[in-house]
Amino acid sequence: GAVVSQHPSRVICKSGTSVKIECRSLDFQATTMFWYRQFPKQSLMLMATSNEGSKATYEQGVEKDKFLINHASLTLSTLTVTSAHPEDSSFYICSASPSGGGDTQYFGPGTRLTVL
Amino acid sequence: QQQVKQSPQSLIVQKGGISIINCAYENTAFDYFPWYQQFPGKGPALLIAIRPDVSEKKEGRFTISFNKSAKQFSLHIMDSQPGDSATYFCAASSSSGAGGTSYGKLTFGQGTILTVHP
């Protein structure tokens, strides 16, 4: 149980295009989902907290107009990187907390974004 | 106050040995302390977690030791195997959202790259 999927697993795009990443909780409902980015050999950096049916809460320094987050249902959150640039290339990982399940976060497998 | 400091940065252990990774925190509002294992190119996987009401928790070869007064917690991997070679992250969160942190928001340590030699 507690499986989180992400799609796509990797994406290569041209500079200036937008990319959408999906995060799904497969066997549980998640009121809250989190989006992280991770650079090589570094820790996870929280980008934003996504609550179903409400606006996401962004961490300091994360551009909300560049990283659009939508959490339309209890099993799906999406991250759209708008007008992507090479510096946005990174490993993006989502996590989900089961509704009523307290603090536990289950992570997705990650999405490798490469912007040319 | 939000930081979780993790050490060592890297660790090399022989097969069958004990791997020990340490973490320290400042925020006394933290009350949930998970450990995650991450393989290259994969997302972190929850290994084991502890709350401050116990000083130790064991699951198979993995043990968390927790020292509330010192604000430290550690992961012990017994009988380490080459398949345990991965990056390990400690983390902490507050279930109440107190102490300046948001409910459920994990603060991660810097990570430890564990290599277990055959």
Interface residues (C-beta under 8 A of the other chain):
Chain A: V4 Q6 T32 F34 K41 Q42 S43 L44 L46 T49 T57 F91 I93 S95 S97 G102 D103 T104 Q105 Y106 F107 G108 P109 G110 R112
Chain B: Y32 P34 Y36 G41 K42 G43 P44 A45 L46 A49 F89 S93 S95 S102 G104 K105 L106 F108 G109 Q110 G111 I113
